[in-house]
Structures are given as structure tokens and as C-alpha cells.
């Protein structure tokens, strides 16, 4: 993933390492064994590559805590993330009245536990959809800002 993202950013290992303030050999090792990179290095590389999805990947696929506790993005693109969020929003709205009924007396009795667990599952799914949409929007904004900065840089060099 690290090498793929670096290549998408059209950077050599030497250039990327210099911009991220890591050694080229270290970057090469991180590309083969990303678990050896500390989070600060990943944050730096995400900034250099203008790719916020790199942080998400590290947190969900590499970090031992994140692999077990972090919700994995379930959207390949912005449109899928947006549609998933809308679907989860409808699901939460559908269980809203049941949640109000359970919570209005200020306590949970044993007959409400199964329903409350199902509602919490819907809320968890909504949280994952919100997170996925946020990541996809941030990634698209990163790409636009990177293109804009590249155009400004090219115009400055020409003018």
C-alpha cells in the first residue's frame, strides 16, 4: 500500500523520504513491512502523498489496536460511501421510535434488551457509514487541493 500510494503521488523513494524526513532505506523497509513504521511516519507520508486514506489503511489494517477495534471502511468510492450513509440513515430513522420508547422512562428492563441491542447495531453501522463518507470526502478534497497546488506551482515557475 505504501509503495502504491507513493507511486500514485508520482514520487521516487528518495524524494518521498526527503519530504517526510525519513531515510530512503527506512522508507523502503516501511513499504515492505508497514508495521515497522510508527504512526508519526504514516501521518507524515499521508501529508507528503496528499492521501488521507493512508491513515485509515494504517489504522485498520496495520495497527494492532485498530485491527481489532476500529471500524473498517466499507466503500470503494465517494458515491458508494454517500449511498451507504443514506441507507444507514434510513435504518436509524426506522428504529428511532423504539429507542424513544425504551429511553423515555430512564431505565432499561429485561424485555427491552434485545431491541436495544438491535438499535445499537444500527447506530454502529451508521457510525461506520459516517466515518467512511468522511474519509472519502477528505480524500477527494486532498486530491483537488493537490491538483490546485500543482497548478499554482507550475504557473509560478512559468511566470
N, C-alpha and C positions, 0 to 999 in steps of 0.2 A: 504493500500500500504506500509506504513512504517513497519508494523509488517511482512508483506510478504517478503520485501527486507531484513529485519534483519534475518529472518529465512533462506532465501537463502544464506546469508553470514555465516550461522551456528553459530550465536552469541546469547547468552542469553541477556535479557534486562539489567541485571547487568553489563555484560561485555561491551555491546554496549554503555551504558550510561557512564561508566567509560572512555572508549576510546574517546567518543565525548565530555566529560567534561560537562555532564548534569546529573541531578539527575535521579535515576531509576523511581521514581514516575512521574517526568516530562516527561520522555520518554514514559512511559505508557499512560499518558494523550495525548501526541502528536500522538501516534499510533491510538487513538480513535478519536481525534479532531485535525487533522493536521493543521487546520487554526490557531491554537494557537501557533504553532512553528514559530519562526522568521526565516528569510532566512539564517542567520548565522548558526543556528542549523541544518537546512537542508543541507547546504554545508558541515558541519562537519560530519553529518550522511552519506552523499554520499561518503565522503572520507573513513570513517570507514568501510562502506559496500562495497567499491570499485565498486560503481554503479552510473555512471554519469546520467543514465536515471532518477534517483530520482529527480535530479534538474529540468529536463524537466517536469516531472509529477507535481512537486510543482508549477512551473511557469505557466503551462497551466491549471491545474485542481484545485488548491487551492488558489493561489494569486488572489485577486480581479482584479487587473490591468491586469494580464496575462490572466485571463479567457476571458476578453473582447478584448484584443489587440494582444496577442501572437498567432502565428500560431501553430496549433496542429499537432503533428506528425501523418502522415498517412502511417505508415509502421510497420508491426509486426516484421520483421526480416531484416537482412542485405541485403539479396538477393532482397527482395521486395523494400527496400529503394533504392538500386542501379538501379533496373529496372525502378522505378518511376522517378529517376533523369534522366535516359537516355530518357525516354518518354517525359519529360518536356523539355529536351534539344532539341529534335527534333521539338517540338511545337514552341519553341523560334526561332529556325533557320527558321522555316516556315514563321514567321511574320517579320523576320529581314529586308527584302527589303521594306516592307510597312513602318517600323519605319524609315529607312533611307530616304525614300521619304518625309515623314512628317517632319522630323527634318532638312533636308538639307537647307531649306530656313530660318531657325532660328525662325520660328513662327508657331503657330497652328491656323488654321482658322476653322470656324464652321463646315465645311464639313468633317474635319478630326477628330473631337472629338470622334465619335462613334468607329472609327477604333483604335484610340489611347487608348481608354478605354479597348477595347478588347486586345490590345497588353499589356497593363499594367496588365490585369488579367493574361495573360500568364507569365509575369515576376514575379508576385506574386506567382503563382503556382510553378515556377522554384525555387524561394527563399525558399518556403516551402520544396521542394524536396531536395535542398542542405542542409537545416537545418536537415531534417530527416536523410539523409545519414551521416552527420557529427555526429549526436547523436548515431546512430547505430554503426559506426566505432569506436567511442570513447568507447562505451560500450564493444565491442569485445576486444579492446586493454586493457581496465581495467581488464577484466576477465583474459586475458593472463598474464598481469603483476602480478595480484593477485596470479595466479597459480605458476608463476615463483618465487615470493617472498615466497610462502608457501613451495615450494621445497627446496629453499636455506635455509630457516629456519629449515626444517626437516633435511637437510644434516648437518647443523651446530650443531644441537642438537645431532646427531648421532656421529659426528666426533670430 
